[in-house]
Amino acid sequence: MEISLPRKELFDIPADVIYLNGNSLGVLPKGAAERAQNVIAEEWGRQLIRAWNTAGWMALPQVVGDTLAGLMGAPVGSVATGDTLSIKLYQALAAALDMRPDRRVILSDSGNFPNDLYMAQGLIRTVSKSHELLTPAPEDVMDAITTDVAVVMLTQVDYRTGRMHDMMSITRRAHSVGAVMIWDLAHSAGAVPVHLTATNAEFAVGCTYKYFNGGPGAPAFIYVRPDLVMNISPALAGWQGHDAPFAMEQDYRPAMSIERMRVGTPSVVQMAILQEALKAWEGVDQAEVRAASVRLSERFISEVEARCPQLSLASPRDPALRGSQVSFAFEHGYSAMQAIIDRGVIGDFRAPNIMRFGFTPLYLDEDDVVSAAKVLEQVLGQELWRDPKYQKVARVT
């Protein structure tokens, strides 16, 4: 396979930084700042409200959605963008429960991102006290999928360790007992090849500020399997999901397309930045991205284990069971991460003791990986993390 990655020239990365945190927030793509400035100064500044038509603001969410669909193995017209991942998950979960009115179990796992569990808990309190959320250990999920389950709601890649669920086998199991499948792709889309059509899941949701580099606050997305779109009644019946928003009808009438999953007025500046960011993916083979990700993460594990015996690998050792991040456990992980960041290697920390490192093949190479491991070796070997300035815990870790 001919390797055309990384594409560092397409991104603005500070010269003194090795960025291993694209699994949390992607870097700034070149052209994104200029695009935002043009939206603000030219489109908003000069065209004013006319820009909803003249600059194509109203159509932008679907244009971007179709681009994302192509990157996730989904057809045009199956992905809606906007709002936040929390809202999109709520929409998917509410719709899924409507599809199985006689069942009362939402099945997730104990390793799921807490926010997903919070949204499920909140929905249960809102719509019915009789539903329950079950969260077995990730390795026990398959056995927990029974005929009592209405919805299986899982995140493909674990946010702490990078452990990866098998989408195909779990979706098949859910369908075999009549359950609806929802996948959260926040930690996988843009890093791990996703084939939504082949997977056959009813719903998928995700964010675009990680591997898609859409920037802080970038729009979320929701996928609905095309054969279901016309039968879904959105729980959040927002005016942007109406069939004719500017008819200003008193009663909600859903759009006759995936646009019924839109809710509020789109964030135009953020949507424009995302559209610009997605240009970096033009011509990129997802299999090539995966191969590069595995190569980089495997090299990092090898370097760190040889240099830093203080750390314990918290991610699956088999790359086939791991997303595009590597996590190590260390008792003093937070302060050690701060010391590493202070020396230009940016990763992050997740409680109680996880040091996370993300691998984004669009702008990382093996030299970056080896250099990062050397900094980690210095910080741990010299116990530089003991400096009092690294002990103060910031609001965002």
KEBALUM-499810 format. One record per residue (C-alpha): residue number from 1; residue in one letter; z, x, y. Coordinates in steps of 0.5 Angstrom, whole numbers, always signed. Layout:
<pts>
+-----+-----+-------+-------+-------+
:   n : res :     w :     u :     v :
+-----+-----+-------+-------+-------+
: NUM :   A :     Z :     X :     Y :
...
+-----+-----+-------+-------+-------+
</pts>
This chain:
<pts>
+-----+-----+-------+-------+-------+
:   n : res :     w :     u :     v :
+-----+-----+-------+-------+-------+
:   1 :   M :    +0 :    +0 :    +0 :
:   2 :   E :    -2 :    +3 :    +7 :
:   3 :   I :    +4 :    +3 :   +11 :
:   4 :   S :    +3 :    +1 :   +19 :
:   5 :   L :   +10 :    +0 :   +20 :
:   6 :   P :   +14 :    +1 :   +25 :
:   7 :   R :   +11 :    -1 :   +31 :
:   8 :   K :   +16 :    +2 :   +36 :
:   9 :   E :   +11 :    +2 :   +41 :
:  10 :   L :   +12 :    -5 :   +42 :
:  11 :   F :   +19 :    -5 :   +44 :
:  12 :   D :   +23 :    -3 :   +49 :
:  13 :   I :   +29 :    +1 :   +46 :
:  14 :   P :   +33 :    +6 :   +50 :
:  15 :   A :   +32 :   +13 :   +48 :
:  16 :   D :   +39 :   +15 :   +46 :
:  17 :   V :   +40 :    +9 :   +42 :
:  18 :   I :   +39 :    +8 :   +34 :
:  19 :   Y :   +39 :    +0 :   +34 :
:  20 :   L :   +42 :    -2 :   +27 :
:  21 :   N :   +44 :    -9 :   +29 :
:  22 :   G :   +37 :   -13 :   +29 :
:  23 :   N :   +41 :   -18 :   +24 :
:  24 :   S :   +45 :   -20 :   +30 :
:  25 :   L :   +41 :   -19 :   +36 :
:  26 :   G :   +34 :   -17 :   +36 :
:  27 :   V :   +31 :   -12 :   +41 :
:  28 :   L :   +27 :   -13 :   +47 :
:  29 :   P :   +19 :   -13 :   +46 :
:  30 :   K :   +15 :   -10 :   +51 :
:  31 :   G :   +12 :   -16 :   +55 :
:  32 :   A :   +18 :   -21 :   +54 :
:  33 :   A :   +21 :   -19 :   +61 :
:  34 :   E :   +14 :   -20 :   +65 :
:  35 :   R :   +13 :   -26 :   +61 :
:  36 :   A :   +19 :   -29 :   +63 :
:  37 :   Q :   +18 :   -26 :   +70 :
:  38 :   N :   +11 :   -30 :   +71 :
:  39 :   V :   +14 :   -36 :   +68 :
:  40 :   I :   +20 :   -36 :   +74 :
:  41 :   A :   +16 :   -33 :   +79 :
:  42 :   E :    +9 :   -36 :   +78 :
:  43 :   E :    +9 :   -42 :   +74 :
:  44 :   W :   +16 :   -45 :   +76 :
:  45 :   G :   +16 :   -42 :   +83 :
:  46 :   R :    +8 :   -44 :   +85 :
:  47 :   Q :    +6 :   -49 :   +80 :
:  48 :   L :   +13 :   -53 :   +81 :
:  49 :   I :   +14 :   -59 :   +76 :
:  50 :   R :    +6 :   -59 :   +75 :
:  51 :   A :    +7 :   -53 :   +71 :
:  52 :   W :    +9 :   -58 :   +65 :
:  53 :   N :    +2 :   -60 :   +65 :
:  54 :   T :    -2 :   -54 :   +68 :
:  55 :   A :    +2 :   -48 :   +65 :
:  56 :   G :    +3 :   -52 :   +58 :
:  57 :   W :   +10 :   -52 :   +58 :
:  58 :   M :   +11 :   -59 :   +54 :
:  59 :   A :    +6 :   -56 :   +49 :
:  60 :   L :   +10 :   -50 :   +48 :
:  61 :   P :   +15 :   -52 :   +43 :
:  62 :   Q :   +10 :   -54 :   +38 :
:  63 :   V :    +5 :   -48 :   +39 :
:  64 :   V :   +11 :   -43 :   +38 :
:  65 :   G :   +13 :   -48 :   +32 :
:  66 :   D :    +6 :   -47 :   +29 :
:  67 :   T :    +7 :   -39 :   +29 :
:  68 :   L :   +13 :   -39 :   +26 :
:  69 :   A :   +11 :   -43 :   +20 :
:  70 :   G :    +5 :   -38 :   +19 :
:  71 :   L :   +11 :   -33 :   +18 :
:  72 :   M :   +15 :   -37 :   +13 :
:  73 :   G :    +9 :   -40 :    +9 :
:  74 :   A :    +9 :   -46 :   +12 :
:  75 :   P :    +3 :   -51 :   +14 :
:  76 :   V :    +2 :   -52 :   +21 :
:  77 :   G :    +6 :   -58 :   +24 :
:  78 :   S :   +12 :   -57 :   +19 :
:  79 :   V :   +16 :   -53 :   +24 :
:  80 :   A :   +19 :   -56 :   +30 :
:  81 :   T :   +23 :   -51 :   +35 :
:  82 :   G :   +28 :   -52 :   +41 :
:  83 :   D :   +36 :   -53 :   +42 :
:  84 :   T :   +40 :   -49 :   +37 :
:  85 :   L :   +41 :   -47 :   +30 :
:  86 :   S :   +48 :   -52 :   +30 :
:  87 :   I :   +44 :   -58 :   +32 :
:  88 :   K :   +38 :   -57 :   +28 :
:  89 :   L :   +43 :   -56 :   +22 :
:  90 :   Y :   +46 :   -62 :   +24 :
:  91 :   Q :   +39 :   -66 :   +24 :
:  92 :   A :   +37 :   -63 :   +17 :
:  93 :   L :   +44 :   -65 :   +14 :
:  94 :   A :   +44 :   -72 :   +17 :
:  95 :   A :   +37 :   -73 :   +15 :
:  96 :   A :   +39 :   -71 :    +8 :
:  97 :   L :   +45 :   -75 :    +7 :
:  98 :   D :   +41 :   -81 :    +9 :
:  99 :   M :   +36 :   -79 :    +3 :
: 100 :   R :   +42 :   -80 :    -2 :
: 101 :   P :   +46 :   -86 :    +0 :
: 102 :   D :   +50 :   -87 :    -6 :
: 103 :   R :   +52 :   -79 :    -7 :
: 104 :   R :   +58 :   -76 :    -3 :
: 105 :   V :   +58 :   -69 :    -4 :
: 106 :   I :   +55 :   -63 :    +0 :
: 107 :   L :   +55 :   -57 :    -4 :
: 108 :   S :   +55 :   -50 :    +0 :
: 109 :   D :   +59 :   -44 :    -2 :
: 110 :   S :   +65 :   -40 :    +0 :
: 111 :   G :   +61 :   -34 :    +3 :
: 112 :   N :   +57 :   -39 :    +8 :
: 113 :   F :   +57 :   -37 :   +15 :
: 114 :   P :   +63 :   -41 :   +18 :
: 115 :   N :   +59 :   -45 :   +23 :
: 116 :   D :   +55 :   -48 :   +18 :
: 117 :   L :   +61 :   -51 :   +14 :
: 118 :   Y :   +64 :   -53 :   +21 :
: 119 :   M :   +58 :   -57 :   +22 :
: 120 :   A :   +58 :   -61 :   +16 :
: 121 :   Q :   +66 :   -62 :   +17 :
: 122 :   G :   +64 :   -65 :   +23 :
: 123 :   L :   +58 :   -69 :   +21 :
: 124 :   I :   +63 :   -72 :   +15 :
: 125 :   R :   +68 :   -74 :   +20 :
: 126 :   T :   +63 :   -77 :   +25 :
: 127 :   V :   +59 :   -81 :   +19 :
: 128 :   S :   +64 :   -82 :   +13 :
: 129 :   K :   +71 :   -80 :   +11 :
: 130 :   S :   +68 :   -81 :    +4 :
: 131 :   H :   +64 :   -75 :    +4 :
: 132 :   E :   +67 :   -68 :    +2 :
: 133 :   L :   +64 :   -61 :    +3 :
: 134 :   L :   +65 :   -57 :    -4 :
: 135 :   T :   +65 :   -49 :    -3 :
: 136 :   P :   +65 :   -45 :    -9 :
: 137 :   A :   +64 :   -38 :   -10 :
: 138 :   P :   +57 :   -36 :    -9 :
: 139 :   E :   +56 :   -34 :   -16 :
: 140 :   D :   +58 :   -41 :   -18 :
: 141 :   V :   +54 :   -45 :   -14 :
: 142 :   M :   +49 :   -46 :   -20 :
: 143 :   D :   +54 :   -49 :   -24 :
: 144 :   A :   +57 :   -53 :   -19 :
: 145 :   I :   +50 :   -57 :   -17 :
: 146 :   T :   +51 :   -63 :   -21 :
: 147 :   T :   +49 :   -71 :   -21 :
: 148 :   D :   +55 :   -72 :   -16 :
: 149 :   V :   +51 :   -67 :   -11 :
: 150 :   A :   +47 :   -71 :    -5 :
: 151 :   V :   +46 :   -64 :    -1 :
: 152 :   V :   +46 :   -57 :    -3 :
: 153 :   M :   +46 :   -53 :    +4 :
: 154 :   L :   +46 :   -45 :    +3 :
: 155 :   T :   +45 :   -39 :    +7 :
: 156 :   Q :   +40 :   -35 :    +4 :
: 157 :   V :   +43 :   -28 :    +6 :
: 158 :   D :   +50 :   -28 :    +7 :
: 159 :   Y :   +52 :   -26 :   +14 :
: 160 :   R :   +57 :   -21 :   +12 :
: 161 :   T :   +55 :   -17 :    +6 :
: 162 :   G :   +47 :   -19 :    +5 :
: 163 :   R :   +48 :   -22 :    -1 :
: 164 :   M :   +42 :   -26 :    -3 :
: 165 :   H :   +41 :   -33 :    -6 :
: 166 :   D :   +35 :   -34 :   -10 :
: 167 :   M :   +31 :   -40 :    -7 :
: 168 :   M :   +27 :   -42 :   -12 :
: 169 :   S :   +32 :   -42 :   -18 :
: 170 :   I :   +37 :   -46 :   -14 :
: 171 :   T :   +32 :   -51 :   -11 :
: 172 :   R :   +29 :   -52 :   -17 :
: 173 :   R :   +36 :   -53 :   -20 :
: 174 :   A :   +38 :   -58 :   -14 :
: 175 :   H :   +32 :   -62 :   -15 :
: 176 :   S :   +33 :   -63 :   -23 :
: 177 :   V :   +39 :   -67 :   -21 :
: 178 :   G :   +36 :   -71 :   -15 :
: 179 :   A :   +40 :   -67 :   -10 :
: 180 :   V :   +36 :   -65 :    -3 :
: 181 :   M :   +36 :   -58 :    -1 :
: 182 :   I :   +37 :   -55 :    +6 :
: 183 :   W :   +36 :   -47 :    +7 :
: 184 :   D :   +39 :   -43 :   +13 :
: 185 :   L :   +34 :   -38 :   +14 :
: 186 :   A :   +38 :   -35 :   +20 :
: 187 :   H :   +39 :   -28 :   +16 :
: 188 :   S :   +33 :   -28 :   +12 :
: 189 :   A :   +27 :   -30 :   +16 :
: 190 :   G :   +23 :   -25 :   +19 :
: 191 :   A :   +26 :   -20 :   +14 :
: 192 :   V :   +25 :   -23 :    +7 :
: 193 :   P :   +19 :   -26 :    +5 :
: 194 :   V :   +20 :   -33 :    +6 :
: 195 :   H :   +15 :   -38 :    +2 :
: 196 :   L :   +17 :   -45 :    +4 :
: 197 :   T :   +11 :   -49 :    +1 :
: 198 :   A :   +12 :   -45 :    -5 :
: 199 :   T :   +20 :   -46 :    -5 :
: 200 :   N :   +19 :   -54 :    -4 :
: 201 :   A :   +26 :   -55 :    -1 :
: 202 :   E :   +26 :   -61 :    +4 :
: 203 :   F :   +29 :   -57 :   +10 :
: 204 :   A :   +30 :   -50 :   +13 :
: 205 :   V :   +33 :   -48 :   +19 :
: 206 :   G :   +34 :   -42 :   +23 :
: 207 :   C :   +35 :   -38 :   +29 :
: 208 :   T :   +30 :   -33 :   +33 :
: 209 :   Y :   +34 :   -28 :   +36 :
: 210 :   K :   +35 :   -24 :   +30 :
: 211 :   Y :   +29 :   -21 :   +27 :
: 212 :   F :   +24 :   -25 :   +31 :
: 213 :   N :   +27 :   -22 :   +37 :
: 214 :   G :   +27 :   -28 :   +41 :
: 215 :   G :   +33 :   -26 :   +46 :
: 216 :   P :   +40 :   -28 :   +47 :
: 217 :   G :   +40 :   -36 :   +47 :
: 218 :   A :   +33 :   -36 :   +44 :
: 219 :   P :   +31 :   -43 :   +41 :
: 220 :   A :   +32 :   -45 :   +34 :
: 221 :   F :   +27 :   -48 :   +29 :
: 222 :   I :   +27 :   -54 :   +23 :
: 223 :   Y :   +22 :   -54 :   +18 :
: 224 :   V :   +21 :   -61 :   +14 :
: 225 :   R :   +17 :   -61 :    +8 :
: 226 :   P :   +11 :   -65 :   +10 :
: 227 :   D :   +11 :   -71 :    +6 :
: 228 :   L :   +18 :   -73 :    +8 :
: 229 :   V :   +17 :   -72 :   +16 :
: 230 :   M :   +15 :   -79 :   +17 :
: 231 :   N :   +21 :   -82 :   +13 :
: 232 :   I :   +26 :   -78 :   +17 :
: 233 :   S :   +30 :   -82 :   +22 :
: 234 :   P :   +33 :   -77 :   +27 :
: 235 :   A :   +41 :   -77 :   +27 :
: 236 :   L :   +40 :   -74 :   +34 :
: 237 :   A :   +35 :   -79 :   +37 :
: 238 :   G :   +33 :   -75 :   +43 :
: 239 :   W :   +28 :   -77 :   +48 :
: 240 :   Q :   +23 :   -71 :   +47 :
: 241 :   G :   +23 :   -73 :   +40 :
: 242 :   H :   +20 :   -80 :   +42 :
: 243 :   D :   +13 :   -82 :   +40 :
: 244 :   A :   +12 :   -83 :   +48 :
: 245 :   P :   +17 :   -79 :   +52 :
: 246 :   F :   +15 :   -82 :   +59 :
: 247 :   A :   +14 :   -89 :   +57 :
: 248 :   M :   +21 :   -89 :   +58 :
: 249 :   E :   +22 :   -95 :   +53 :
: 250 :   Q :   +29 :   -97 :   +52 :
: 251 :   D :   +29 :   -97 :   +44 :
: 252 :   Y :   +28 :   -90 :   +41 :
: 253 :   R :   +21 :   -90 :   +37 :
: 254 :   P :   +20 :   -83 :   +33 :
: 255 :   A :   +14 :   -79 :   +34 :
: 256 :   M :    +9 :   -79 :   +28 :
: 257 :   S :   +10 :   -72 :   +27 :
: 258 :   I :   +15 :   -66 :   +26 :
: 259 :   E :   +16 :   -67 :   +34 :
: 260 :   R :   +21 :   -73 :   +32 :
: 261 :   M :   +26 :   -67 :   +30 :
: 262 :   R :   +25 :   -65 :   +38 :
: 263 :   V :   +32 :   -67 :   +42 :
: 264 :   G :   +32 :   -65 :   +49 :
: 265 :   T :   +28 :   -62 :   +54 :
: 266 :   P :   +26 :   -55 :   +52 :
: 267 :   S :   +28 :   -48 :   +55 :
: 268 :   V :   +22 :   -46 :   +58 :
: 269 :   V :   +23 :   -39 :   +60 :
: 270 :   Q :   +27 :   -38 :   +53 :
: 271 :   M :   +21 :   -41 :   +49 :
: 272 :   A :   +16 :   -37 :   +53 :
: 273 :   I :   +20 :   -30 :   +51 :
: 274 :   L :   +20 :   -32 :   +44 :
: 275 :   Q :   +12 :   -33 :   +44 :
: 276 :   E :   +11 :   -27 :   +47 :
: 277 :   A :   +16 :   -23 :   +42 :
: 278 :   L :   +12 :   -26 :   +36 :
: 279 :   K :    +6 :   -22 :   +38 :
: 280 :   A :    +9 :   -16 :   +35 :
: 281 :   W :    +8 :   -20 :   +28 :
: 282 :   E :    +1 :   -21 :   +29 :
: 283 :   G :    -3 :   -18 :   +23 :
: 284 :   V :    +4 :   -16 :   +19 :
: 285 :   D :    +4 :   -17 :   +12 :
: 286 :   Q :   +11 :   -20 :   +10 :
: 287 :   A :   +11 :   -16 :    +3 :
: 288 :   E :   +10 :    -9 :    +7 :
: 289 :   V :   +16 :   -11 :   +12 :
: 290 :   R :   +20 :   -12 :    +5 :
: 291 :   A :   +18 :    -6 :    +2 :
: 292 :   A :   +20 :    -2 :    +8 :
: 293 :   S :   +27 :    -6 :    +9 :
: 294 :   V :   +28 :    -4 :    +2 :
: 295 :   R :   +26 :    +4 :    +3 :
: 296 :   L :   +30 :    +4 :    +9 :
: 297 :   S :   +37 :    +1 :    +7 :
: 298 :   E :   +36 :    +5 :    +0 :
: 299 :   R :   +36 :   +11 :    +4 :
: 300 :   F :   +42 :    +9 :    +8 :
: 301 :   I :   +46 :    +8 :    +2 :
: 302 :   S :   +44 :   +14 :    -1 :
: 303 :   E :   +46 :   +18 :    +6 :
: 304 :   V :   +52 :   +15 :    +7 :
: 305 :   E :   +55 :   +15 :    +0 :
: 306 :   A :   +54 :   +22 :    +0 :
: 307 :   R :   +57 :   +24 :    +7 :
: 308 :   C :   +62 :   +18 :    +8 :
: 309 :   P :   +67 :   +18 :    +1 :
: 310 :   Q :   +72 :   +14 :    +6 :
: 311 :   L :   +67 :    +8 :    +5 :
: 312 :   S :   +66 :    +3 :    +0 :
: 313 :   L :   +59 :    -1 :    -1 :
: 314 :   A :   +60 :    -8 :    +0 :
: 315 :   S :   +53 :   -10 :    -1 :
: 316 :   P :   +50 :   -11 :    -7 :
: 317 :   R :   +47 :    -5 :   -10 :
: 318 :   D :   +41 :    -8 :   -13 :
: 319 :   P :   +36 :    -9 :    -7 :
: 320 :   A :   +33 :   -15 :   -10 :
: 321 :   L :   +40 :   -18 :    -9 :
: 322 :   R :   +40 :   -16 :    -2 :
: 323 :   G :   +37 :   -18 :    +5 :
: 324 :   S :   +35 :   -13 :   +10 :
: 325 :   Q :   +42 :   -11 :   +12 :
: 326 :   V :   +48 :    -6 :    +9 :
: 327 :   S :   +55 :    -7 :    +9 :
: 328 :   F :   +61 :    -2 :    +8 :
: 329 :   A :   +68 :    -4 :    +7 :
: 330 :   F :   +73 :    +1 :   +11 :
: 331 :   E :   +80 :    -1 :   +13 :
: 332 :   H :   +79 :    +2 :   +20 :
: 333 :   G :   +72 :    -1 :   +20 :
: 334 :   Y :   +73 :    -4 :   +27 :
: 335 :   S :   +75 :    +2 :   +31 :
: 336 :   A :   +70 :    +6 :   +27 :
: 337 :   M :   +64 :    +2 :   +29 :
: 338 :   Q :   +66 :    +2 :   +36 :
: 339 :   A :   +66 :   +10 :   +36 :
: 340 :   I :   +59 :   +10 :   +33 :
: 341 :   I :   +57 :    +5 :   +38 :
: 342 :   D :   +60 :   +10 :   +43 :
: 343 :   R :   +55 :   +15 :   +40 :
: 344 :   G :   +49 :   +11 :   +41 :
: 345 :   V :   +49 :    +8 :   +34 :
: 346 :   I :   +49 :    +1 :   +34 :
: 347 :   G :   +52 :    -4 :   +29 :
: 348 :   D :   +57 :    -9 :   +28 :
: 349 :   F :   +63 :   -11 :   +25 :
: 350 :   R :   +66 :   -17 :   +21 :
: 351 :   A :   +73 :   -19 :   +19 :
: 352 :   P :   +77 :   -17 :   +16 :
: 353 :   N :   +74 :   -10 :   +14 :
: 354 :   I :   +66 :   -10 :   +14 :
: 355 :   M :   +62 :    -5 :   +18 :
: 356 :   R :   +55 :    -8 :   +18 :
: 357 :   F :   +48 :    -5 :   +19 :
: 358 :   G :   +41 :    -8 :   +20 :
: 359 :   F :   +34 :    -6 :   +18 :
: 360 :   T :   +29 :    -8 :   +22 :
: 361 :   P :   +22 :    -5 :   +20 :
: 362 :   L :   +18 :    -7 :   +26 :
: 363 :   Y :   +22 :    -1 :   +30 :
: 364 :   L :   +26 :    +3 :   +25 :
: 365 :   D :   +24 :    +9 :   +21 :
: 366 :   E :   +27 :   +14 :   +16 :
: 367 :   D :   +29 :   +19 :   +21 :
: 368 :   D :   +33 :   +14 :   +25 :
: 369 :   V :   +37 :   +12 :   +18 :
: 370 :   V :   +39 :   +19 :   +17 :
: 371 :   S :   +41 :   +21 :   +24 :
: 372 :   A :   +45 :   +14 :   +24 :
: 373 :   A :   +48 :   +17 :   +17 :
: 374 :   K :   +50 :   +24 :   +21 :
: 375 :   V :   +54 :   +20 :   +26 :
: 376 :   L :   +58 :   +16 :   +22 :
: 377 :   E :   +59 :   +22 :   +18 :
: 378 :   Q :   +62 :   +26 :   +24 :
: 379 :   V :   +66 :   +20 :   +26 :
: 380 :   L :   +69 :   +19 :   +20 :
: 381 :   G :   +70 :   +26 :   +18 :
: 382 :   Q :   +73 :   +28 :   +24 :
: 383 :   E :   +77 :   +21 :   +25 :
: 384 :   L :   +74 :   +20 :   +32 :
: 385 :   W :   +76 :   +13 :   +31 :
: 386 :   R :   +83 :   +14 :   +32 :
: 387 :   D :   +82 :   +15 :   +39 :
: 388 :   P :   +86 :    +9 :   +43 :
: 389 :   K :   +80 :    +7 :   +47 :
: 390 :   Y :   +77 :    +4 :   +40 :
: 391 :   Q :   +83 :    +0 :   +38 :
: 392 :   K :   +82 :    -5 :   +43 :
: 393 :   V :   +79 :   -11 :   +40 :
: 394 :   A :   +73 :   -14 :   +45 :
: 395 :   R :   +71 :   -22 :   +45 :
: 396 :   V :   +65 :   -21 :   +41 :
: 397 :   T :   +65 :   -16 :   +35 :
+-----+-----+-------+-------+-------+
</pts>
